[in-house]
Amino acid sequence: MLLPRSVSSERAPGVPEPEELWEAEMERLRGSGTPVRGLPYAMMDKRLIWQLREPAGVQTLRWQRWQRRRQTVERRLREAAQRLARGLGLWEGALYEIGGLFGTGIRSYFTFLRFLLLLNLLSLLLTASFVLLPLVWLRPPDPGPTLNLTLQCPGSRQSPPGVLRFHNQLWHVLTGRAFTNTYLFYGAYRVGPESSSVYSIRLAYLLSPLACLLLCFCGTLRRMVKGLPQKTLLGQGYQAPLSAKVFSSWDFCIRVQEAATIKKHEISNEFKVELEEGRRFQLMQQQTRAQTACRLLSYLRVNVLNGLLVVGAISAIFWATKYSQDNKEESLFLLLQYLPPGVIALVNFLGPLLFTFLVQLENYPPNTEVNLTLIWCVVLKLASLGMFSVSLGQTILCIGRDKSSCESYGYNVCDYQCWENSVGEELYKLSIFNFLLTVAFAFLVTLPRRLLVDRFSGRFWAWLEREEFLVPKNVLDIVAGQTVTWMGLFYCPLLPLLNSVFLFLTFYIKKYTLLKNSRASSRPFRASSSTFFFQLVLLLGLLLAAVPLGYVVSSIHSSWDCGLFTNYSAPWQVVPELVALGLPPIGQRALHYLGSHAFSFPLLIMLSLVLTVCVSQTQANARAIHRLRKQLVWVQEKWHLVEDLSRLLPEPGPSDSPGPKYPASQASRPQSFCPGCPCPGSPGHQAPRPGPSVVDAAGLRSPCPGQHGAPASARRFRFPSGAEL
């Protein structure tokens, strides 16, 4: 049997013997269900624990052996699957190279782009599985001729004259007119009555966008929580120890020179991030109250000016959209089709420049400048898309307008016989324009700028230099494109396919721009904080897309002569009809209760209880972390006190201690927090040093801190390898 380390003969009354504590600890390890592989001990100690759990002379049950063997096989298969997924993952090599050369902050942008690609592919898979394949496979009956509506309109819209046939096809592709009768848009989906079909295409078409938004919300929220910065739990004053990165960052399995170079850049970027955050934290701590008050006043002034700029920008977007929709009969109709996307792009290009100029006038620190500009860029991006949706609603659906053509049908039926297709075409054009703008900016602006800077020398070209790869700006661009895709899930079901192609090409365009034409950002980004910000902006975009969609599905009348919901006052009306046709009265009453106000009160109470429990658990965890910090500080202070006292004690003579002999020089002996006693990390068994005992916080006398005065759970015992319990 293993013996515990030797302790002093002096013992306080009521304190258990070390042998008893050792046996209790061995019994706890023997009966613990924690896998031996997960214990923080050396391999020798794990073998000892394994022998304690399974003695040599005891035969375990066959069921237990089979269960253990099955768990081992499952764990190995899971690890092999994870390694295979990492090896076959999309762009893994490119992401590793980018992360090593430019840091984890820039790599998080490309990882975020891959995440959006997976979300679009998932949305496309849902739409294809529940709508397209059943529509092709079941071949639902023909819905019959469309309704013959007698419209009394002041004038009919004619095709724009003066445009050459050669240009018509190209413009029809860019505006979406070439795909009007395809499954790309809402109007091409036609089925018969619900009573004559086995599978409800209407219900699948209605629930597919809602399911896509729900899955995207869950995936984004999970990724957001996973990338939550640890400093929110550890506190703002927490600083990661640089010594851990210095001594444990290198990967000794690297054998290739290229991989070693990338690893060096990665470690260097991590140090830059840590030092930059430490510098910003020190600057914040040195500010006085007067400086803080002046800073808040300047924040207020800058934010008011930026708010006025945002109001002017969204007003320009509103009038551009209105003018484009009200002048469809003019000869410049095809050019006016891209007036709203062009104004949105111009606003989003000039807005950040004006925001940066106003912020720089106040002489803020670089970190504050970037944060303020970034916040207002997010507001401008989302507000521009929101105003675009509002202007389309006013023009097409007559929301907030009095128009004679909207009184009978619920929408502007004179100008938009199939208004869902019209909205889908507008979102299609916006998505096309965003991608074309990305391509044009990469090859017509960034590439010539790099060529000119590399070719010519001088003060102007040195000032111009290569373009800086700004992670927040690029993230906002792809978030805006993804928001447009979510807004068009109902009107343009295959828009995720188009956006997937755009994201795939954008990855390689941005990678080429970063590696060849741009320089890394001067402000380093931490991957956790940047990932959290990306997901937060994406959730805001998801909310911006979900609100109009919910309003249209529940309240707006569908088109009379196209699509699946021609005979319904609103698309959601198909749900009560299917419930009445397919469910018994008990199920109908249950669903009616779930959708009534009577169910909302118990649901609200239950959610309040769950929220209360979560908040209480969070507060309890915060209090526990605070107590552990105080205990850690107290233990460190006690160790420093013991170390200071040990310097004042006389050196023992050769005959004073039966333990190992130390050199006479104090400087030649390694420093220890527990002089004369084995501490965590000590090489082996040592005898206690003689001398005055130290009085601990409990009032018990002990030659070593943590021996007698500490509770039993805080005492340490040593395995044969030197590890301690």
N, C-alpha and C positions, 0 to 999 in steps of 0.2 A: 504494500500500500504506500502511495505517495505521501510524504510528510510535508506539512506546511513549512513556510520559512520560519526561522527562529525569531522569537520575540523576547522582549525583556521579561524578567521574572516578576517584576512589579506588576500587579494587576488589580484593578479596582474591583470592589465587591459587586457581584451580580453580573459581571461581564462574562460571556461564554468563553470556554477554552478555544484556542485556535483549531485544535483537532475536531471539535464539535462543529465549528463553522466550516471547516474543510469537508467534513462528511455531509453536512447539509447542502453545501454547494454541489458536491458530487451527486447527491440524490436529486437535486433540482435538474442538473444537466442530464441525468439518466432518464428522468421521467418527462423531460421537455419534448414537445413535438416539433421543435425547430429542426430543420434539416441540418445535418452536420456540415454540409457544404456551405451553408450560410453563416456559420459561427465565425467570429473574428479571431481565430486562433491559428497557430501554425499547423502544418500537416502532422507533425508528431503528436500534438495535443488532440487533433481531430481523430487520430487512430486510437488514442486512449479513450476518448469519449465513445467512439464506436464500440470498443471492447466492453466498456461499461454498459452500454445499451444491449449488446448481444454477447454475453459470455460464451466462451468456447464450448462448454459442456452442455449448453441449453439449446435445444432444437426449437426453432420458431415454427409456427403453423404454416402449412402450405399456402393458405389463403393470404397470410401476411407476406410471405415471400413473393407470391404472384403479384400482390398489390404493389410492393416496393419495386419489383421489376417493371411493372407497367408504368409506374410513375417515372422511372428512370428513362424508359424508352420514349415516353411522351415528351419529357424535358429535352432529350437529345434531338427528337424530331422537330420540336418547336424551335430550338436554337439553329438547327440546320435550315429550316424554312426561313428564319429571320436573316441568316447569312445569305441565302439564295436571293431573298427579296432585295437585300441591300446590294448584292452584286448585279442583279438584273434591273435595278431601279432606274428610272428615267433620269438621264443626265447626272449620274452619280460622279463620274470622272470629271465632268466639267464643273460641277459644284465644288468638288474637292480642290480643284485647281484655283477656282475663283476665291474660295475661302482662304487658301494658303497665301495667295498673292495680295489680296486686297482686304482681308479681314472677314470676320463673321457677320458684320453689319451689312456689307454689300452682298455677301452670299445669301443672307436672309431674304433679300429682294428676289433673287432667282428661285429660292425655295418657295417663296410666296407665289411666284408666277406658276410654278409647277403645281402648287396646291389649287390654284384657280383652274388650271387645265383639268385636273382630276374632278373638280366640282362640275365643270361643264360636261365632261364625259359621263359623269353619273346622271346628270339631268337629261342628257341625250339618250342614255340607256333606258331611263324610266319612260320617256316619251315614246321611244321606239317600241318598247316592250308592251306597254298598255294601250297605246293608241294606234301607231302605224301598223304593227304586225296584225293585231286583230282586225283592223280596217281592211287590210289586204287579204287576210286568210278567210274571214267570215263572209266577206262580200255582202254587206248588208243591202237590203232592198233599196231600189231607187226612191228617193224622196218625192218624185213627181215634179211637175212643172212648178216654177216659182210663181209667187203671187203677182197678179197683174195690178199694180198700184197706179191709180190716177193721181198724178202729182200736179199741183198747180204752183208752178215756180215762176218767178219773174223772168227768167232766161235760162237757157241750157248752156252748159260749159262745152266749148268746142276745142278740138285739138289745136294746139298752138301752131300757127303757120310760120313759114320762113325758116324751117329747120331741115337740113339736108337728110336724105334717107340714110346716107352713110353714117351719120352721127346718131341716128335714132336708136339703133341697136345697142350702141355703147352706152348711151344715156339711159336706156331702159334697163340695162344690167346694173348700172350704178344706182338707179333710183328704185329698183325692185319691180318695175312694171313687167319685165320679162318673165318673172316667176309668179305672177298674180294667180294663175290657174294651176299652180303646183302646191304640194303639201307644205311648202315653205310658209304660206300664209293661211290665215284662218278660213278664208272664203272657200277653199277647195275641199274642205271636210263637209260631206253631205251624207246623211243617213236617213232611214225611214222612221216611222213612229216607234216609240219605245215598246209598245205592246207586241210588235212583230219581230223583235230582235232578241236573241238569246243573251248576248253580251252588250251591255250599255256602253256604246262608244261615247255618248254625251257625258256620262258620269266620269268615265276615264279621262276624257279631255278636260273636264272641269277640275278634277282632283289632281291631275298630273302636275300642273304648275304649283298648286298649293303644297304637294308632297315634295317637289324640288326645293321650294323655298324653305320648308321645314327641315329637310335633310341638310341643306346648306347652312341653315342657322345652327343646327346641332354640331355639324363639323367645324364651323367657325368658332363656336363657343368653346368646344373642347380644345381646339388648338389655341384659343386665347387664354384659357385657364392653364394649359400646359406651358405656355410661354410667359406666364405671369412672372414679373420680376421678383426675385427673392428678397429684395430690399424692402418690399412692402411688409414682409413678415419679420425681417431682421431689424428694421428701423433705418432711418436715413443716415444715422451716424455709423452704421456698420461699414467697415472697409475690409475687403478680402485680403488675406495675408499674401504678400507677393512672394514670400519664401516658398510657399507651396508650389507656385508656378515656376519659380526658378529651378527647384530641385526635382520636380515631377512632371514637367511639361514634355520633355523629350521622349520620343518613341524609339526605343533601342532596336526595334525590329526593322527599321528602315535600312535598306541596303543600296538603294538607287540614289544617285546624286541629284536627280531632278526632284524626287520626293523629299530629300533632305533640304533642298533649297526652299521648297514650298513650306515645309515644316518650320524652317527658320523664320520665314516671313509671317507665318501664322502666330508664332510665339511673340515676335516683335509687335505685331498688331494688338495682341492681347495686353502686352505691357503698356502700349500707348493708350488703350482704352482705360486701364486701371489708373494710370497716372493722370490722365485728363479728368477723370471723375474725381480723383482726390484733390486736384487743383480747384475745380469748380466748387467742391464742398468747402474748402478752406476760404474761398472768396465769399461765399454766402455767410459763413460764420463770422467774418470780419466786418460785416456791414452794421452800422449803427441804426438807431431808430429813425433819426432824421433822414439818413440816406434811404432807408426803407420807405418812408412816407413820400419822399420826392420821387422815388422809383414808381410807387403806385400811382401818383398823379400823372407822371409821364405815360404810364401804361394806359390810363383812362383817356388821355388826349389822343394817343396813337390809335387806340381801339375805336374811338368815335370816328376818326378820319377814315379808318379802314372800313368801318360799317357803312359810311356814306358811299365809299367806292363800290361796295358790294351791292347796295341798293341801286346805284346807277347801272351796274353791270347787268343785273337781272331785269331791270327795266328795258335795257337795250335788247336783251334776248326775247322778252315778251313782245315788243313791237316788231322785231324782225320776224318772229314766227307768225304773228298776225298778218303782217304785210305779205309774207310768202303764201299764206293760205287764202287771202282775199284777192290776190291778183294772179289766179291760175290761168286766166284767159289771155294774158298778154303774150307777146312774142318771145319775151325772155323767160318764159315759164320754166324751161329746163335749168336755166341758171339760178332762178329763184328757188328751185328745189333744195339747193345746198346753201341757201342764205342762213337759215337757223344754225346748222352745224358750223358754218364758217364764223358766225358771230360768237358762238359758244367757244370755239377754238381761239379766236382772237381775244376774248375776255379772259380765258384761262391762261393765255400767254402774257398779256399785259398786266393782269392782276398781280401775279407774284413779283414782277419787276417794281410796280408801284408800292406794293407792301414792303419790299426790301428797302426801297428808297426812303419811305417814311420812317421805318424802324431805324435805319442807319443815321438819320438826322438827330436821334436822341442819344447817340453814343452808348448804346447798350453793350454788355459783354457779348461775345460771339454766340455763346450758348443761348442767351435770351433772344437775340436776333433771329436765330434759326427757329426757336420754338414759336415765337409770335408770328413770324411769316408762315410757318407750317400750319398753325391753327387757322389763320385766315384763308390760306389756300384750300384747306379742307372745307371751310364754310362756303367759299366761292364755288368750288366744284359741285358740291351737293345742292347749293341754292340754284345754280344754273340749270341743273337737271330738273329740280323741282319746278322752277318757273317754266321750263320747256313743257313739262307735263300739264301745268295749269293753263298755259296758252293754248295747247292742243285741245284741252277740255272745253275751253270757252269757244273755240272756233268750230270744233266738230260736234260736240255734245251740247252746245249752247248753255254751258254752266255759267250762271250769273248774267245771262243775256236774254232779252226778249226778242224772239224771232218767230215769224209765223210758221215756218217750215218745221219748227221743233215742237209745236203744240200737239200735233196729232200723233207723231211717231217717236218723240222723245230724243231725237237727234236731228241734225241738219241733213235731211234726206234729199234735198234738192242738189246739194253739192257732193254728198258722200252717200251713195246708195249702199255701199258696204263699208261702213266707217271703221270696222275692225281691221280691214285690209289697209285703209289709209293710215291708221295709227301704226300698224306694223311696218308700212313702207317708211314712215318717218324715223322709226327706231332703227330700221335696216340701214337707212342712209347715214344716220348718226354713227352707227358701228363701223360702216365702210369708211367714213370720213376720218374717224379716229385712227384707224389702221393706216390709211394712206398718209395721214399727217406724220405718224411715227416713221414710216419708210422715208418720206421726203425729208424730214428733219435729220435722219441718220445719214443719208447719202448726199443731200444737197446743202447741208449746213455744217454738220460735224466733220465729215470727211474733207471737204475743201478747206475748212479752218485748220485741220491738222496738217494738210499738205502745205498750206501757206506758211504756217508757223515753223515747220521743219525746213522749208526751202529758204526762207528769208531770215535775216538777222537784223536786229536793231531794237531800239527802245520800245517802239510801238508793238512789234511782234513779241518781244519779251513780256510786255504788259498783257497782250491779248492771250497768249499761251493756249494750251489745249483746253477744251471744255471740261469742266468738272462734272463728274458723274454723281449727280444728286439723287440719293436714294429716295427721299420723300417725294420729290417731283415725279419720278418714274412710277412709284407706287400709286400715287393719286391718279396717274393716267390709266393704269390698268384697272384700278378700282372703278373709275368712271365708266370704262368699257364694260366691266362686269355688271355694274348697276344697270346700264342700258340693256344688257342681255336679260337680266331678271325682269325688267319692266316689260320686255317683249315676249315673255314665255306664253302668254295667252293669245296674243295677236300674231306672233311669228314663232310657232313651236320649234322649228329647227334652227332658230338663231343660236342656241348653244353649240351646234355643229360649226357654224360659221365662226363663232368666237373661239372655239377650240383651235381651228386652223390659224386664226390670227395670233393667239397666244403661243402656239408652237413656233411660228415664224418670228414672233417678237423675241423669244428667248435667244435665238441665234443672232438676230439683229443687235440686240442689246449686248450680247456677249462680244460680238465683233467690235461694237462701239467702245466697250470697256477696255478690251485688250489692245486695240489698235489706235483708236482715235481719241480717247479720253484719259483723264488722270483721276486718281482716287480722290475722294472727298477729304478736305483738310480737317474736318471734324469727324473723329472716329465714332462709330455707333456700336453699342452693345447689342448682341443678337437677341437677347431676351426682351429688352425694352423695345427694340424696333419691331420685333414680331408681335408684341402686345399692341403696339400702336397700329400696325397693319390690320390686325383682326378687328380692332375697335372701329377703324374707318370702314372696313368691309361690312360690319354689322350695321353701321349707320346707312350705308348704301342699300343693304338688304331691307331695312325698315322703309327707306324712301321708295323702294320698288314695291313693297308689299301693301302699303296703304292705298295707292291708287288702284292696284289690282283688286283688293278686297272691295273697294267702293264700286268698281265697274261690275264685278261679278254679282254683287248683291242688289244693286240699285239701278243700273243703266239698262235701258231697253236694247235688245239685240237687233241686228239688222234684219230687215224684212225679207230680203231676197238672196242671202248668202249665209253660209256657215251652218253650224249644227243647231243653233238655238233660234231658228227663224220664227217659231210659233210660241215663244216664251217671252213674258214681259221682262225677265232677267235670267241670266244663265243659272242662277241658284235655284230657280223654280223646278228644275229637273229633279232635284233631290226629294222634295215632298211627293212628286209624282211617282218616283220609283219606290219610295217608302210605302205609298198607298197600294202600289201594284204587287210588291214582292214580300211584304212583311205582314204577319198576322196582327190582329188588333192589339194584342199585348205588347208586341214589339213597337208598334206605332205609338202607343201611349208612353212606353219607356223613352223612346227618342223625343217625343214631345216634351216629356218632363225634363230630359237632359238639356233641351234647348230653351226652357222657360226660365223666368226670373226666380222661381221657387228653388231651382237647383243652384242658382248662382250664389245664394247666401251660404249654404253649407260648404260649397267649394271655396268661397272666400274665407270662411272660418278655418277650413283645413289648410289652405295656403298660408294663412296668417300664423297658424301653429307651426307649420314647417319652417317658415321664415324665422319665427321666434327661436326655434330650436337651433337653426343654423347660426343665427346671430349670437346666441348664448354660447354655442360651442366655439365660435370664433373668438369671443371675448375671453372664454376660459383658456383657450390656447395662447392668447396674447398675455394673459396674466401668468401662465406657466412659463412662457419664454422670459418674461420679466424677472420672475423668481429665479430661474436658472442663471440668468445673467448676474443677478446679485450674488448668488452662491458662487459662481465662477470667480467673480471679483474678490469675494471674501477668501476663497481658497488660495488664489494667487497672492493676495496680501499676506496671508499666513505663511505661505512658502517663502516669500521674500523675507519675512521676519525671522523665520528659522534660519535662512541662509545668512542673514546679518549676524544672528547670534552665534552661528557656527564659526564665523571668522574671529569672534572674540574668545572662543574656547581654546585652551592650550592643546598643543599637539600631543597625542598619546605616545608613551614610550613603548619600547619593544615588548615589555612584560606587562603592560597595562591591559592589553586586549588579546584574547585568543584568536581573533579574526586575522584576516590578511594584513600584512604590514604595508603602510603607506609611506611614500617618500616624505622626507622631512620638509621639503619645500611646499608651501601652500600653493604657489603658482603652478607647480608641476602637476598638481592633482586636478582632475576635471571637476568643474563646479557641479553641485547637486542641490536640488531643492530639499532633499531629505538626507542630511549628512549621517553616514553610518548605517542607514537603513536602505533596503532595496526599494527603489521607486520605479514607476513605469518607464520601461526602456533600459533598466539597468542590466548588465550582462549576466548576472548570476546571483548566487546566494552570498550574502554578506552578514557578518555579525554586527550587532549594534555597537555604536561608539559609546564609550563611557562619558559621563559628564552630567551636568544638571539637566533634569527633565524639563520639558516645555509644558506649560499649562495651557490646555486648549480651551475652546469656548464653553465646553460642558463642565469645566472645573476639574477634570481628571488629569492626573499627571502621567505623561507618556514621553519616552525618549524619542519617539517619532510621531509626527502628526499623522492621524488616521489610524493609529494602532488601538489605543484603549478608549480615547474619548470619542472616536467616530463610531457611528452605528455599524451594526454587523453588515448591512448592505453596502457600506462604503469601504470595507476592508478588502484587501487584495491578497490572492494566493497565487502561487507560482506553479506553472506546469514545468515538466522537464525541459522544454525548449526555452524557457525564460519568460513566456507570456504569462500574464496575470489575470486572475478572475476578479 
